[in-house]
Structures are given as structure tokens and as C-alpha cells.
Amino acid sequence: MEKTIYTREYGVMLRVLREMREQVPLTQMELASKLNVTQVFISKCESGQRRLDLIELRAWCAAMGVSTSDFLEAVEAGIANAHTQGDAPG
């Protein structure tokens, strides 16, 4: 099994994460300030260079004013859409 960070599904999650941040709207710098991390950390997470664990994801969602469940629903919808369009394996 390939590492999930290299899957298209993980790519969908990253896209949703970035899109939600932009819709709030927050810049990477503003989100970094809310999370007490650097803008580089935010950039690395959004680009897939650094993996988020569940607790970090929860804090990220809270900082954006988005419930974790709403975020996960958006990810699930994005994955389903990618499968329908043949963009994701499985």
C-alpha cells in the first residue's frame, strides 16, 4: 500500500484545506499567527511537504472557524467527485 501522503485522496484533502482557508478569508500568515506557528509551516502543510495529524487538523479547522466535521464532509465530497470523474484510484 502506498503512503497516504502520496495518494490523490490526500491531495484532495490539501486542496480543501487551502480552499477553506482562502474562503474564510485568511492568509497563510494570518492562520500561522492564530496557530502560533510559522507561515513556512502552513505552506509546507498545504503543499504536502509536512503531514498534519488529527489534533493539528482540529486546531487548524478551529482557527479557520470551520468545524472538523464540516471539513471532513467537504473532503469526502471532493474524493467522491474525484472518483466519479476518474481522477482518483479505487
N, CA, C and O atoms as a Tinker XYZ file with bonds, in Angstrom:
   360  protein
     1  N      0.859000   -1.188000    0.000000    73     2
     2  CA     0.000000    0.000000    0.000000    64     1     3
     3  C      0.895000    1.238000    0.000000    63     2     4     5
     4  O      1.845000    1.335000    0.777000    81     3
     5  N      0.575000    2.173000   -0.882000    73     3     6
     6  CA     1.380000    3.392000   -0.935000    64     5     7
     7  C      1.058000    4.285000    0.258000    63     6     8     9
     8  O     -0.049000    4.257000    0.795000    81     7
     9  N      2.046000    5.075000    0.658000    73     7    10
    10  CA     1.829000    6.003000    1.766000    64     9    11
    11  C      0.721000    6.974000    1.387000    63    10    12    13
    12  O      0.688000    7.486000    0.269000    81    11
    13  N     -0.177000    7.220000    2.319000    73    11    14
    14  CA    -1.343000    8.051000    2.010000    64    13    15
    15  C     -0.978000    9.464000    1.592000    63    14    16    17
    16  O     -1.734000   10.103000    0.860000    81    15
    17  N      0.150000    9.959000    2.035000    73    15    18
    18  CA     0.539000   11.321000    1.681000    64    17    19
    19  C      0.753000   11.469000    0.173000    63    18    20    21
    20  O      0.727000   12.580000   -0.355000    81    19
    21  N      0.966000   10.341000   -0.518000    73    19    22
    22  CA     1.198000   10.371000   -1.963000    64    21    23
    23  C     -0.049000   10.033000   -2.772000    63    22    24    25
    24  O      0.022000    9.934000   -3.997000    81    23
    25  N     -1.187000    9.855000   -2.111000    73    23    26
    26  CA    -2.408000    9.498000   -2.827000    64    25    27
    27  C     -3.135000   10.738000   -3.326000    63    26    28    29
    28  O     -2.932000   11.845000   -2.826000    81    27
    29  N     -3.975000   10.529000   -4.309000    73    27    30
    30  CA    -4.802000   11.633000   -4.810000    64    29    31
    31  C     -5.810000   12.077000   -3.754000    63    30    32    33
    32  O     -6.185000   13.248000   -3.693000    81    31
    33  N     -6.244000   11.131000   -2.922000    73    31    34
    34  CA    -7.183000   11.487000   -1.866000    64    33    35
    35  C     -6.559000   12.488000   -0.893000    63    34    36    37
    36  O     -7.226000   13.417000   -0.439000    81    35
    37  N     -5.281000   12.295000   -0.576000    73    35    38
    38  CA    -4.592000   13.242000    0.306000    64    37    39
    39  C     -4.481000   14.598000   -0.386000    63    38    40    41
    40  O     -4.593000   15.646000    0.251000    81    39
    41  N     -4.263000   14.562000   -1.685000    73    39    42
    42  CA    -4.224000   15.799000   -2.465000    64    41    43
    43  C     -5.546000   16.537000   -2.401000    63    42    44    45
    44  O     -5.569000   17.766000   -2.328000    81    43
    45  N     -6.652000   15.796000   -2.427000    73    43    46
    46  CA    -7.979000   16.421000   -2.292000    64    45    47
    47  C     -8.082000   17.086000   -0.928000    63    46    48    49
    48  O     -8.571000   18.210000   -0.819000    81    47
    49  N     -7.622000   16.396000    0.113000    73    47    50
    50  CA    -7.679000   16.967000    1.450000    64    49    51
    51  C     -6.892000   18.276000    1.520000    63    50    52    53
    52  O     -7.355000   19.250000    2.113000    81    51
    53  N     -5.717000   18.299000    0.924000    73    51    54
    54  CA    -4.892000   19.510000    0.933000    64    53    55
    55  C     -5.573000   20.642000    0.167000    63    54    56    57
    56  O     -5.536000   21.797000    0.590000    81    55
    57  N     -6.193000   20.305000   -0.957000    73    55    58
    58  CA    -6.893000   21.315000   -1.749000    64    57    59
    59  C     -8.043000   21.921000   -0.950000    63    58    60    61
    60  O     -8.233000   23.137000   -0.944000    81    59
    61  N     -8.814000   21.056000   -0.272000    73    59    62
    62  CA    -9.938000   21.537000    0.536000    64    61    63
    63  C     -9.428000   22.409000    1.683000    63    62    64    65
    64  O    -10.029000   23.436000    1.997000    81    63
    65  N     -8.334000   22.007000    2.302000    73    63    66
    66  CA    -7.753000   22.773000    3.395000    64    65    67
    67  C     -7.392000   24.187000    2.937000    63    66    68    69
    68  O     -7.713000   25.171000    3.603000    81    67
    69  N     -6.725000   24.267000    1.799000    73    67    70
    70  CA    -6.321000   25.576000    1.261000    64    69    71
    71  C     -7.541000   26.396000    0.848000    63    70    72    73
    72  O     -7.626000   27.587000    1.149000    81    71
    73  N     -8.490000   25.749000    0.153000    73    71    74
    74  CA    -9.682000   26.468000   -0.301000    64    73    75
    75  C    -10.489000   27.015000    0.868000    63    74    76    77
    76  O    -10.985000   28.140000    0.807000    81    75
    77  N    -10.623000   26.225000    1.932000    73    75    78
    78  CA   -11.370000   26.710000    3.101000    64    77    79
    79  C    -10.657000   27.894000    3.737000    63    78    80    81
    80  O    -11.301000   28.862000    4.141000    81    79
    81  N     -9.334000   27.824000    3.827000    73    79    82
    82  CA    -8.578000   28.958000    4.389000    64    81    83
    83  C     -8.814000   30.209000    3.557000    63    82    84    85
    84  O     -9.029000   31.295000    4.096000    81    83
    85  N     -8.773000   30.046000    2.245000    73    83    86
    86  CA    -8.947000   31.195000    1.362000    64    85    87
    87  C    -10.375000   31.739000    1.406000    63    86    88    89
    88  O    -10.580000   32.940000    1.231000    81    87
    89  N    -11.356000   30.877000    1.636000    73    87    90
    90  CA   -12.751000   31.307000    1.692000    64    89    91
    91  C    -13.077000   32.061000    2.971000    63    90    92    93
    92  O    -14.026000   32.844000    2.998000    81    91
    93  N    -12.303000   31.840000    4.034000    73    91    94
    94  CA   -12.625000   32.443000    5.335000    64    93    95
    95  C    -12.696000   33.973000    5.281000    63    94    96    97
    96  O    -13.685000   34.459000    5.830000    81    95
    97  N    -11.870000   34.771000    4.748000    73    95    98
    98  CA   -10.557000   34.506000    4.173000    64    97    99
    99  C     -9.439000   34.748000    5.186000    63    98   100   101
   100  O     -9.504000   35.666000    6.003000    81    99
   101  N     -8.417000   33.902000    5.111000    73    99   102
   102  CA    -7.207000   34.079000    5.899000    64   101   103
   103  C     -6.004000   33.882000    4.990000    63   102   104   105
   104  O     -6.009000   33.010000    4.121000    81   103
   105  N     -4.983000   34.689000    5.192000    73   103   106
   106  CA    -3.719000   34.434000    4.505000    64   105   107
   107  C     -2.975000   33.361000    5.290000    63   106   108   109
   108  O     -3.346000   33.032000    6.416000    81   107
   109  N     -1.936000   32.827000    4.691000    73   107   110
   110  CA    -1.104000   31.874000    5.420000    64   109   111
   111  C     -0.513000   32.521000    6.670000    63   110   112   113
   112  O     -0.423000   31.884000    7.720000    81   111
   113  N     -0.113000   33.779000    6.557000    73   111   114
   114  CA     0.458000   34.492000    7.715000    64   113   115
   115  C     -0.572000   34.643000    8.840000    63   114   116   117
   116  O     -0.245000   34.456000   10.012000    81   115
   117  N     -1.802000   34.978000    8.484000    73   115   118
   118  CA    -2.849000   35.150000    9.500000    64   117   119
   119  C     -3.165000   33.826000   10.186000    63   118   120   121
   120  O     -3.326000   33.779000   11.406000    81   119
   121  N     -3.253000   32.759000    9.412000    73   119   122
   122  CA    -3.514000   31.447000   10.004000    64   121   123
   123  C     -2.350000   31.027000   10.887000    63   122   124   125
   124  O     -2.556000   30.495000   11.978000    81   123
   125  N     -1.135000   31.263000   10.423000    73   123   126
   126  CA     0.051000   30.925000   11.212000    64   125   127
   127  C      0.021000   31.646000   12.560000    63   126   128   129
   128  O      0.338000   31.059000   13.595000    81   127
   129  N     -0.355000   32.901000   12.536000    73   127   130
   130  CA    -0.430000   33.680000   13.777000    64   129   131
   131  C     -1.452000   33.076000   14.735000    63   130   132   133
   132  O     -1.194000   32.960000   15.933000    81   131
   133  N     -2.607000   32.694000   14.206000    73   131   134
   134  CA    -3.651000   32.090000   15.043000    64   133   135
   135  C     -3.202000   30.764000   15.650000    63   134   136   137
   136  O     -3.595000   30.422000   16.766000    81   135
   137  N     -2.379000   30.019000   14.914000    73   135   138
   138  CA    -1.923000   28.707000   15.377000    64   137   139
   139  C     -0.590000   28.769000   16.122000    63   138   140   141
   140  O     -0.110000   27.760000   16.640000    81   139
   141  N      0.002000   29.967000   16.172000    73   139   142
   142  CA     1.302000   30.151000   16.814000    64   141   143
   143  C      2.384000   29.279000   16.156000    63   142   144   145
   144  O      3.188000   28.636000   16.830000    81   143
   145  N      2.372000   29.281000   14.826000    73   143   146
   146  CA     3.378000   28.586000   14.030000    64   145   147
   147  C      3.875000   29.562000   12.971000    63   146   148   149
   148  O      3.405000   30.697000   12.896000    81   147
   149  N      4.815000   29.122000   12.162000    73   147   150
   150  CA     5.335000   29.992000   11.107000    64   149   151
   151  C      4.512000   29.849000    9.829000    63   150   152   153
   152  O      3.802000   28.864000    9.628000    81   151
   153  N      4.631000   30.857000    8.976000    73   151   154
   154  CA     3.991000   30.782000    7.660000    64   153   155
   155  C      4.583000   29.630000    6.859000    63   154   156   157
   156  O      3.880000   29.008000    6.062000    81   155
   157  N      5.856000   29.340000    7.057000    73   155   158
   158  CA     6.508000   28.231000    6.353000    64   157   159
   159  C      5.841000   26.906000    6.727000    63   158   160   161
   160  O      5.658000   26.042000    5.871000    81   159
   161  N      5.479000   26.745000    8.000000    73   159   162
   162  CA     4.777000   25.545000    8.447000    64   161   163
   163  C      3.452000   25.389000    7.696000    63   162   164   165
   164  O      3.125000   24.305000    7.213000    81   163
   165  N      2.700000   26.483000    7.606000    73   163   166
   166  CA     1.416000   26.456000    6.898000    64   165   167
   167  C      1.642000   26.069000    5.437000    63   166   168   169
   168  O      0.935000   25.215000    4.900000    81   167
   169  N      2.612000   26.688000    4.807000    73   167   170
   170  CA     2.921000   26.410000    3.408000    64   169   171
   171  C      3.296000   24.950000    3.202000    63   170   172   173
   172  O      2.828000   24.310000    2.260000    81   171
   173  N      4.139000   24.427000    4.079000    73   171   174
   174  CA     4.563000   23.024000    3.951000    64   173   175
   175  C      3.384000   22.068000    4.130000    63   174   176   177
   176  O      3.297000   21.050000    3.443000    81   175
   177  N      2.484000   22.396000    5.048000    73   175   178
   178  CA     1.300000   21.544000    5.240000    64   177   179
   179  C      0.406000   21.580000    4.004000    63   178   180   181
   180  O     -0.047000   20.539000    3.528000    81   179
   181  N      0.153000   22.781000    3.487000    73   179   182
   182  CA    -0.727000   22.920000    2.328000    64   181   183
   183  C     -0.134000   22.301000    1.066000    63   182   184   185
   184  O     -0.875000   21.884000    0.176000    81   183
   185  N      1.175000   22.237000    0.982000    73   183   186
   186  CA     1.810000   21.669000   -0.214000    64   185   187
   187  C      2.086000   20.175000   -0.074000    63   186   188   189
   188  O      2.534000   19.537000   -1.026000    81   187
   189  N      1.823000   19.619000    1.097000    73   187   190
   190  CA     2.035000   18.191000    1.301000    64   189   191
   191  C      3.442000   17.830000    1.727000    63   190   192   193
   192  O      3.773000   16.647000    1.816000    81   191
   193  N      4.274000   18.817000    1.991000    73   191   194
   194  CA     5.638000   18.542000    2.447000    64   193   195
   195  C      5.680000   18.165000    3.919000    63   194   196   197
   196  O      6.633000   17.542000    4.387000    81   195
   197  N      4.643000   18.547000    4.636000    73   195   198
   198  CA     4.542000   18.243000    6.060000    64   197   199
   199  C      3.143000   17.732000    6.333000    63   198   200   201
   200  O      2.156000   18.343000    5.922000    81   199
   201  N      3.062000   16.623000    7.019000    73   199   202
   202  CA     1.785000   15.971000    7.273000    64   201   203
   203  C      1.130000   16.527000    8.543000    63   202   204   205
   204  O      1.804000   16.797000    9.537000    81   203
   205  N     -0.185000   16.690000    8.488000    73   203   206
   206  CA    -0.945000   17.114000    9.664000    64   205   207
   207  C     -1.508000   15.891000   10.373000    63   206   208   209
   208  O     -2.040000   14.989000    9.726000    81   207
   209  N     -1.397000   15.854000   11.688000    73   207   210
   210  CA    -2.082000   14.793000   12.415000    64   209   211
   211  C     -3.485000   15.284000   12.780000    63   210   212   213
   212  O     -3.824000   16.443000   12.537000    81   211
   213  N     -4.277000   14.421000   13.349000    73   211   214
   214  CA    -5.679000   14.749000   13.624000    64   213   215
   215  C     -5.825000   15.924000   14.590000    63   214   216   217
   216  O     -6.699000   16.771000   14.403000    81   215
   217  N     -4.991000   15.982000   15.605000    73   215   218
   218  CA    -5.085000   17.068000   16.582000    64   217   219
   219  C     -4.701000   18.393000   15.943000    63   218   220   221
   220  O     -5.326000   19.418000   16.218000    81   219
   221  N     -3.671000   18.385000   15.085000    73   219   222
   222  CA    -3.290000   19.603000   14.362000    64   221   223
   223  C     -4.402000   20.029000   13.412000    63   222   224   225
   224  O     -4.711000   21.216000   13.305000    81   223
   225  N     -5.002000   19.065000   12.725000    73   223   226
   226  CA    -6.093000   19.365000   11.808000    64   225   227
   227  C     -7.262000   19.999000   12.557000    63   226   228   229
   228  O     -7.877000   20.950000   12.074000    81   227
   229  N     -7.560000   19.473000   13.723000    73   227   230
   230  CA    -8.650000   20.010000   14.540000    64   229   231
   231  C     -8.378000   21.468000   14.915000    63   230   232   233
   232  O     -9.270000   22.312000   14.831000    81   231
   233  N     -7.137000   21.760000   15.329000    73   231   234
   234  CA    -6.756000   23.134000   15.683000    64   233   235
   235  C     -6.810000   24.037000   14.456000    63   234   236   237
   236  O     -7.239000   25.187000   14.544000    81   235
   237  N     -6.378000   23.516000   13.319000    73   235   238
   238  CA    -6.373000   24.273000   12.059000    64   237   239
   239  C     -7.809000   24.669000   11.717000    63   238   240   241
   240  O     -8.084000   25.824000   11.391000    81   239
   241  N     -8.721000   23.696000   11.795000    73   239   242
   242  CA   -10.133000   23.976000   11.492000    64   241   243
   243  C    -10.702000   25.015000   12.456000    63   242   244   245
   244  O    -11.404000   25.936000   12.037000    81   243
   245  N    -10.401000   24.867000   13.750000    73   243   246
   246  CA   -10.901000   25.820000   14.748000    64   245   247
   247  C    -10.395000   27.229000   14.447000    63   246   248   249
   248  O    -11.140000   28.200000   14.573000    81   247
   249  N     -9.136000   27.336000   14.052000    73   247   250
   250  CA    -8.560000   28.653000   13.740000    64   249   251
   251  C     -9.240000   29.287000   12.532000    63   250   252   253
   252  O     -9.299000   30.511000   12.415000    81   251
   253  N     -9.752000   28.447000   11.635000    73   251   254
   254  CA   -10.455000   28.965000   10.462000    64   253   255
   255  C    -11.936000   29.192000   10.741000    63   254   256   257
   256  O    -12.644000   29.759000    9.909000    81   255
   257  N    -12.410000   28.750000   11.912000    73   255   258
   258  CA   -13.823000   28.888000   12.237000    64   257   259
   259  C    -14.690000   27.871000   11.528000    63   258   260   261
   260  O    -15.870000   28.111000   11.276000    81   259
   261  N    -14.094000   26.727000   11.207000    73   259   262
   262  CA   -14.781000   25.646000   10.490000    64   261   263
   263  C    -14.790000   24.420000   11.396000    63   262   264   265
   264  O    -13.768000   24.087000   11.997000    81   263
   265  N    -15.928000   23.747000   11.499000    73   263   266
   266  CA   -15.939000   22.530000   12.315000    64   265   267
   267  C    -15.162000   21.433000   11.594000    63   266   268   269
   268  O    -15.134000   21.370000   10.365000    81   267
   269  N    -14.541000   20.585000   12.379000    73   267   270
   270  CA   -13.789000   19.466000   11.804000    64   269   271
   271  C    -14.721000   18.575000   10.989000    63   270   272   273
   272  O    -14.325000   18.058000    9.944000    81   271
   273  N    -15.946000   18.392000   11.454000    73   271   274
   274  CA   -16.887000   17.549000   10.714000    64   273   275
   275  C    -17.255000   18.172000    9.374000    63   274   276   277
   276  O    -17.390000   17.453000    8.384000    81   275
   277  N    -17.422000   19.502000    9.319000    73   275   278
   278  CA   -17.695000   20.165000    8.037000    64   277   279
   279  C    -16.510000   20.013000    7.089000    63   278   280   281
   280  O    -16.687000   19.794000    5.890000    81   279
   281  N    -15.303000   20.131000    7.635000    73   279   282
   282  CA   -14.104000   19.948000    6.819000    64   281   283
   283  C    -14.074000   18.530000    6.244000    63   282   284   285
   284  O    -13.836000   18.344000    5.050000    81   283
   285  N    -14.315000   17.535000    7.096000    73   283   286
   286  CA   -14.271000   16.147000    6.630000    64   285   287
   287  C    -15.362000   15.858000    5.604000    63   286   288   289
   288  O    -15.140000   15.098000    4.662000    81   287
   289  N    -16.527000   16.451000    5.778000    73   287   290
   290  CA   -17.589000   16.282000    4.786000    64   289   291
   291  C    -17.161000   16.847000    3.435000    63   290   292   293
   292  O    -17.440000   16.250000    2.395000    81   291
   293  N    -16.488000   17.991000    3.447000    73   291   294
   294  CA   -16.008000   18.594000    2.204000    64   293   295
   295  C    -14.939000   17.716000    1.554000    63   294   296   297
   296  O    -14.900000   17.585000    0.331000    81   295
   297  N    -14.075000   17.118000    2.370000    73   295   298
   298  CA   -13.050000   16.214000    1.839000    64   297   299
   299  C    -13.716000   14.992000    1.217000    63   298   300   301
   300  O    -13.361000   14.585000    0.110000    81   299
   301  N    -14.676000   14.407000    1.921000    73   299   302
   302  CA   -15.386000   13.229000    1.401000    64   301   303
   303  C    -16.081000   13.555000    0.078000    63   302   304   305
   304  O    -16.047000   12.754000   -0.856000    81   303
   305  N    -16.702000   14.713000    0.002000    73   303   306
   306  CA   -17.365000   15.124000   -1.240000    64   305   307
   307  C    -16.343000   15.292000   -2.356000    63   306   308   309
   308  O    -16.596000   14.888000   -3.491000    81   307
   309  N    -15.198000   15.879000   -2.050000    73   307   310
   310  CA   -14.147000   16.053000   -3.050000    64   309   311
   311  C    -13.597000   14.729000   -3.536000    63   310   312   313
   312  O    -13.331000   14.565000   -4.727000    81   311
   313  N    -13.424000   13.780000   -2.623000    73   311   314
   314  CA   -12.928000   12.448000   -3.005000    64   313   315
   315  C    -13.965000   11.736000   -3.860000    63   314   316   317
   316  O    -13.620000   11.122000   -4.870000    81   315
   317  N    -15.235000   11.811000   -3.464000    73   315   318
   318  CA   -16.294000   11.172000   -4.246000    64   317   319
   319  C    -16.356000   11.767000   -5.646000    63   318   320   321
   320  O    -16.527000   11.045000   -6.628000    81   319
   321  N    -16.217000   13.078000   -5.732000    73   319   322
   322  CA   -16.232000   13.751000   -7.025000    64   321   323
   323  C    -15.042000   13.304000   -7.878000    63   322   324   325
   324  O    -15.181000   13.075000   -9.079000    81   323
   325  N    -13.889000   13.183000   -7.253000    73   323   326
   326  CA   -12.697000   12.747000   -7.987000    64   325   327
   327  C    -12.876000   11.320000   -8.490000    63   326   328   329
   328  O    -12.466000   11.000000   -9.606000    81   327
   329  N    -13.486000   10.460000   -7.676000    73   327   330
   330  CA   -13.745000    9.082000   -8.110000    64   329   331
   331  C    -14.721000    9.053000   -9.272000    63   330   332   333
   332  O    -14.538000    8.292000  -10.222000    81   331
   333  N    -15.759000    9.879000   -9.201000    73   331   334
   334  CA   -16.758000    9.948000  -10.266000    64   333   335
   335  C    -16.141000   10.393000  -11.579000    63   334   336   337
   336  O    -16.506000    9.906000  -12.649000    81   335
   337  N    -15.200000   11.324000  -11.484000    73   335   338
   338  CA   -14.541000   11.848000  -12.673000    64   337   339
   339  C    -13.366000   10.985000  -13.108000    63   338   340   341
   340  O    -12.738000   11.250000  -14.133000    81   339
   341  N    -13.071000    9.949000  -12.322000    73   339   342
   342  CA   -11.956000    9.072000  -12.668000    64   341   343
   343  C    -10.602000    9.657000  -12.344000    63   342   344   345
   344  O     -9.586000    9.208000  -12.874000    81   343
   345  N    -10.578000   10.675000  -11.461000    73   343   346
   346  CA    -9.320000   11.331000  -11.107000    64   345   347
   347  C     -8.599000   10.665000   -9.946000    63   346   348   349
   348  O     -7.428000   10.956000   -9.703000    81   347
   349  N     -9.274000    9.776000   -9.224000    73   347   350
   350  CA    -8.645000    9.161000   -8.066000    64   349   351
   351  C     -8.753000    7.643000   -8.176000    63   350   352   353
   352  O     -9.744000    7.127000   -8.692000    81   351
   353  N     -7.753000    6.937000   -7.699000    73   351   354
   354  CA    -7.789000    5.485000   -7.753000    64   353   355
   355  C     -8.818000    4.915000   -6.801000    63   354   356   357
   356  O     -9.228000    5.566000   -5.841000    81   355
   357  N     -9.226000    3.698000   -7.078000    73   355   358
   358  CA   -10.006000    2.955000   -6.124000    64   357   359
   359  C    -11.432000    2.950000   -6.271000    63   358   360
   360  O    -12.133000    2.326000   -5.474000    81   359
